Amino acid sequence: MESCRKNNPGVKIIYASTRQLYGKPQYLPVDENHPQIPVDVNGVNKLAAEKYYTLYSEVYGMQCVSLRLTNTYGPRQHLRGNKQGFAGIFLRMAIDGKVVKIFGDGSQRRDFNHIDDVVDAFLLATFNSNVYGGVYNLGSREVFSLLEFVQVLNRYCDFKYELVPFPKEHKVIDIGDYYSDFSLFHSKTGWDPKVSLEDGMENTIEYFKRYAKLYW
């Protein structure tokens, strides 16, 4: 940020933040006024980074925006390893025909954004000066349980799934239900996600079935 301030203060910075900084929801849908109580290191790091971008916007007038992403998925997603969230893990295992294990009873609800909608949000944030200096949720009008998400996935991949007890290390950071209120960003930019989970999943599976060997 200091390099940008000194050498290119007119730069526009759009930061990919995360829903994880909210921690376990105290109410739903979660809006930007919700307390920020992250339950993992990633949430802490993202929250700290947001503070820097907001600070530099307020103090130096720099053009920074933080977008709090929810479960983003789609073609070209990083699927190698198990550190990119459950959606990517489930996708890879489903395409490989492995058993997808859902922790708990599968009733935990989530919202999802296809990458095309997220790219649109980034472009809108870049060219709308009235959002500079702010932090905004992305999200979806569709909400699915984890079990429903896997069942949608199962329509496009041949695999089995099962419910299993929560491992202790996962249970302590499980947040239960989460879905966002993105009305603030919508009011500023007109952004509204267009890709349904059904269409997005079909599009994503088709891509990875062709190019899986390049990704894992």
C-alpha positions in Angstrom: 0.0 0.0 0.0 2.9 2.4 0.7 4.4 1.6 -2.7 1.0 2.3 -4.4 0.5 5.5 -2.4 3.9 6.9 -3.3 4.2 5.6 -6.9 0.7 5.1 -8.2 -1.9 6.7 -5.9 -4.5 6.6 -8.6 -4.5 2.8 -8.8 -7.8 1.0 -8.1 -7.5 -1.9 -5.7 -10.3 -4.5 -5.4 -9.7 -6.9 -2.6 -11.0 -10.4 -2.5 -12.1 -10.7 1.1 -14.2 -13.5 2.6 -17.4 -14.3 4.5 -15.1 -16.2 7.0 -14.3 -13.0 8.9 -17.9 -13.0 10.3 -17.4 -16.3 12.1 -20.6 -18.0 13.3 -23.6 -16.0 12.3 -25.6 -14.3 15.0 -28.5 -13.7 12.6 -29.3 -14.4 8.9 -28.9 -13.2 6.3 -25.6 -11.7 7.4 -25.1 -8.0 6.4 -22.1 -5.8 6.7 -23.1 -4.6 10.2 -22.7 -8.1 11.6 -20.0 -8.5 14.3 -16.7 -9.8 12.9 -15.5 -12.7 15.0 -13.4 -15.0 12.7 -13.0 -18.6 13.8 -9.9 -19.4 11.7 -6.6 -17.8 10.7 -7.8 -17.0 7.1 -10.6 -14.9 8.5 -8.3 -13.0 10.8 -5.8 -12.3 8.0 -8.6 -11.2 5.6 -10.1 -8.9 8.3 -6.7 -7.3 8.9 -6.1 -6.7 5.2 -9.5 -5.1 4.9 -8.6 -2.6 7.6 -5.5 -1.5 5.7 -7.4 -0.9 2.5 -10.1 1.0 4.3 -7.5 3.0 6.2 -5.7 4.1 3.1 -9.0 5.0 1.4 -10.0 7.2 4.3 -6.6 8.8 5.1 -5.1 9.1 1.6 -8.1 9.0 -0.6 -7.0 5.9 -2.4 -9.5 3.9 -4.5 -9.9 0.6 -2.6 -12.9 -1.7 -2.3 -13.2 -5.0 -0.3 -15.7 -7.6 -1.5 -16.6 -10.3 0.9 -16.9 -13.4 -1.2 -19.0 -16.4 -0.2 -18.6 -19.9 -1.7 -17.2 -19.1 -5.2 -17.0 -21.9 -7.7 -16.6 -22.4 -11.4 -14.2 -23.2 -14.3 -10.5 -22.8 -13.6 -11.0 -23.1 -9.9 -8.0 -24.2 -7.8 -9.0 -27.7 -6.8 -5.6 -29.3 -5.8 -5.4 -29.9 -2.1 -8.0 -29.4 0.6 -7.5 -25.7 1.6 -9.9 -24.0 -0.8 -13.2 -24.7 0.9 -15.7 -27.6 0.8 -17.1 -26.7 -2.7 -13.8 -27.4 -4.4 -13.1 -30.5 -2.4 -16.6 -31.9 -3.2 -16.2 -31.0 -6.9 -12.8 -32.8 -7.2 -14.0 -35.9 -5.4 -17.2 -36.0 -7.4 -15.4 -35.8 -10.8 -13.0 -38.5 -9.6 -15.9 -40.7 -8.7 -14.9 -40.9 -5.0 -17.2 -41.0 -2.1 -18.1 -37.5 -0.9 -18.3 -37.3 2.9 -20.6 -34.6 4.3 -19.9 -33.7 7.9 -22.9 -33.7 10.2 -26.4 -34.1 8.9 -25.9 -32.0 5.8 -28.5 -29.4 6.8 -26.0 -26.6 7.0 -27.1 -23.9 4.6 -24.9 -21.9 2.3 -25.0 -19.5 -0.7 -22.9 -19.9 -3.8 -21.6 -17.6 -6.5 -20.5 -18.7 -9.9 -17.2 -17.1 -11.0 -18.9 -15.2 -13.9 -21.0 -13.3 -11.4 -18.0 -12.6 -9.1 -16.0 -11.2 -12.1 -19.0 -9.0 -12.9 -19.0 -7.8 -9.3 -15.3 -6.9 -9.5 -15.7 -5.0 -12.7 -18.7 -3.1 -11.3 -16.6 -2.3 -8.1 -13.7 -1.1 -10.3 -15.8 1.5 -12.2 -18.2 2.7 -9.6 -16.5 5.5 -7.6 -19.3 5.5 -5.0 -18.1 2.2 -3.6 -14.5 3.2 -3.0 -13.4 2.9 0.6 -16.2 0.4 1.5 -16.6 -3.2 2.2 -19.4 -5.2 0.7 -20.9 -8.7 0.8 -21.5 -10.8 -2.3 -24.0 -13.6 -2.1 -27.0 -15.2 -3.8 -30.7 -15.2 -3.6 -30.5 -19.0 -3.7 -29.7 -20.9 -0.5 -28.9 -24.6 -0.4 -28.0 -27.1 2.4 -24.8 -29.0 1.9 -26.8 -32.1 1.2 -28.8 -30.2 -1.5 -25.5 -28.9 -3.0 -24.1 -32.4 -3.3 -27.4 -33.7 -4.8 -27.2 -31.0 -7.5 -23.6 -32.1 -8.1 -24.7 -35.7 -8.3 -26.9 -34.9 -11.3 -23.8 -34.2 -13.4 -21.3 -36.7 -11.9 -21.5 -40.4 -11.0 -20.4 -40.7 -7.4 -21.8 -41.7 -4.0 -22.0 -39.6 -0.9 -22.5 -40.3 2.8 -23.1 -38.4 6.1 -20.3 -38.8 8.6 -19.7 -37.4 12.1 -17.8 -34.1 12.4 -14.1 -34.6 13.0 -13.2 -32.7 16.2 -10.8 -30.3 14.5 -13.6 -29.3 12.0 -16.4 -29.1 14.5 -14.7 -26.4 16.5 -14.6 -24.1 13.5 -17.9 -25.0 12.0 -20.2 -22.0 11.6 -23.5 -23.7 11.0 -25.7 -21.9 8.5 -24.4 -18.9 6.6 -25.8 -16.8 3.8 -25.2 -13.2 2.9 -27.3 -10.1 2.5 -25.7 -8.4 -0.5 -28.4 -5.6 -0.8 -25.9 -2.9 0.0 -23.6 -3.7 -2.9 -26.7 -4.2 -5.1 -28.0 -0.7 -4.2 -24.6 0.9 -5.1 -23.9 -1.0 -8.3 -27.0 -2.8 -9.4 -25.1 -6.2 -9.1 -27.3 -9.2 -9.0 -26.0 -12.8 -9.5 -27.4 -14.3 -12.7 -26.0 -17.9 -12.8 -28.1 -20.4 -10.9 -26.4 -23.2 -9.0 -27.9 -25.7 -11.4 -26.6 -24.0 -14.5 -23.3 -23.1 -12.9 -22.6 -26.6 -11.7 -23.4 -28.1 -15.2 -21.0 -25.5 -16.7 -18.3 -26.2 -14.1 -18.4 -30.0 -14.4 -18.3 -29.9 -18.2 -15.1 -27.8 -18.0 -13.3 -30.0 -15.4 -14.3 -33.2 -17.1 -12.3 -32.0 -20.1 -9.4 -30.4 -18.3 -9.1 -32.2 -14.9 -5.6 -33.6 -15.6 -4.4 -30.0 -15.8 -5.7 -29.2 -12.4 -5.0 -32.2 -10.2 
